[in-house]
Amino acid sequence: MTSPPSKTDLRRSLLSTRQAIPPDQWRQQSDRLCSHLKTWLPFQQAQTVLAYFSFRQEPDLSPLFVLPKQWGFPRCVGKELTWHQWSPPESPPESPPGSNLATIYPLQTGAYGIVEPHPAAPSIHPDAVDLILVPALACDQQGYRLGYGGGFYDRLLSQPAWASKTTVGIIFQDAYLSRLPHDPWDQPLQAIGTEAGITVPQNR
């Protein structure tokens, strides 16, 4: 009997598949995903949203960043994520305080080659956060997520201050699988967002 693929094998395969998506298709799928998020009630009601800057052809959420919300983005500090406010220069006038931070605190490239906020940008406390848009290589129908292996989000979401936050795994539909291998420390997500829509996992 063939053993199921390991997390390492899955990461390699899923990343290769995602990076092979043609640019036009990647843009279209990202835009459809953003459209679904815009109409999803928890997103509409959220005032402070944590997101990410697309890396290695992750779904691109940047069309959302001009919406009048307070946006937070992660910096990798040691083995932890810290969150800082950021907004693009074209933020609308009705945006909350902290808008137009791009010109004051320019983005920089972090230790892993990922774009991240400037360390001096205003930080975001967990109490202020309504919703977390979580990047992933894949998610499954039980809400488990396959990340890149660093454990940053699992450590974050295991902390009491973060455990109750609404979390949405952000992937393309082809990476929404029936079941992923998971460990006891893996933290399931409350919802999964793809270009096909927003779904609530079976264990929720």
N, C-alpha and C positions, 0 to 999 in steps of 0.2 A: 504493500500500500504506500502510495506516494505521500510524503509528509507535506504539510502546508508550507508555503513560502515564509521565510523569516521576515522580520521587519526590515532588515538590511536589504534583502532581495527585493521586497516590495518598494522600498524607497528608490532603489536604483531604477526599477522598471517604470514606476509612476513618474519620476522626474524626467526620464527620457521621453516618455509619451507626452507629457505636458510641454516640454521644450520643443517638441516637433510640431506643435500646433501652428499653422500658418498665421502670420501677423494679422491679416484681415479677420480670420475666424476668431482669433484670440480677442480682438477688439470687440467684435459683435457679441461674443459670449459674455465678456466682461460687462458690456453695456446692458445686456438683458438682465444679468444678475443684479446690477445696480437698480434697474427699473423695478424688479421684484422687491428689493429692500425698501425702496421709496414708498411702496404701497403697503408694507407690512406694519401693522399697528404698533408693535413694540419699538420699531425704529422711528416711526413718526412721533411717538410720545417721548422718546429719549432726548434729553437735553445735552448730556455729555456722553460721547461715544469714543471708545478706543478702537483704533484701526491699525493699518500697517501700510508701508510703501511696497508696492509690488516688486518681487525679486524672483528671478529665474522663471518668468512667465506665470507667476501667481495671478489669479484674477485681479484686474486693476480696478480699485475702488475710487480712484481720484475724481471721477465725475461727481461723487457725493460730497467732496470736501468743501465745495462752495456753498453747501446748504447751511442755513443759520443755526448751527449747533456748535458746541465747544468740542473740538476734536483733540484727541490725545494719541501720541505715537510712542513706540517703545525705544529705549536705549538699552543695550546689553552692558551691564556693569557687573563684571565677574560672572557669576552664574545666575544672576537675577535680572529681571526687567524693571526698569524705572520708566515712568510715563511723564511726558511733557506736552504742553499745549503747542499746537501749530495750526496755522491756517494759511491758505494760498493768498497771494497779493490781490486776487480778484474777489475776495470775500465781500458779500453784499453789506450795505450799511446797517441792516437790521441784525447782523451777526452779534453774538454775545461778546462781553469783554474779553480781551485777549486776541481779537481778530487782527489780521494783517501782521502776524508775527514773522512772516517769511522774510521781510526786509530787515527786521531788528535782529532776529536769531536765524541766520541762514542754516539750511540743512547741511549735514556733513556725512561722510562715509565712515561707518563703524568698523570694528575689528573684523567682522565677518564679511565685509564688502557690501553690507546692507545700508541703504540711506537711513539716517536717523536724525532726530531733533538735536539741536545744539544743547550742550549740557547746561547752559545758563538759561534756557527757555523755562518759563514757569512750569512747575511740576503739578501733577494732578494727584490728589489724594483719593484713595479708594471710596470714601464716603460720597464723593461727587459723581461717581461713575454709574451710568444707567445701563450701558450695553457694551459688550466687547465683541468685535468682529475678529475672529481668530483665523489666521492663515493655517493651511494644512496641505499635505500632499494627498490625503484621502480621508474620508470619514465613512462610518458604517451606519447601518440602520438602527443600531443601539445607541448611537451618539458618540462612539469612540472615535478618536482622531489619531491619524498617523502624522507626526511632525518630522522634523529633520534629525531627531535624535539627541538634541541638546537638553531637553526636559524643561525648557524655560517656562512654557505655559502650564505644564503639569505642576511645577513647583509653585507658580503664582496662584493657580486655582485651588490648590490644597490649603492655602492660608485662610484663616477664618475671615479676614477682612474682604477677601475676594470670592469666597465659596458661594455666596448667594447671588452673585451677579448673573444677569442673563448673558449667555454666551452663544454665539452663532459661528459654526465652522464654515469657512468660505472656500469653496472648491468648484471645479467644473463637474458637470453631471457624470462624466465618464469615471470620475474618481469617487463617486458615491457607491460604495460596495455593500454587499449583504452582511459581511462580517470581517473584521480585522483582528489580528492577534493583539491582545492587550495584556498589560501587567497590572498588578494590584494598585500601583500608584497612578495609573492613567486616569485622568479626570474626564468623564463624559460631558458632552455639551448639551445645551437645552434645545438647540435647533441647528439645522444645516441649510445653508443657502447655496444654490446653484443657479445656472441660467434657466433651469426649468421651474424654479420657484423655491419657496421656503417651506421646509418640512420639519415636523417635530418627531424625533426618534421614538421608537416603539417603547422604550423604557421610561418615557416621560408621561 
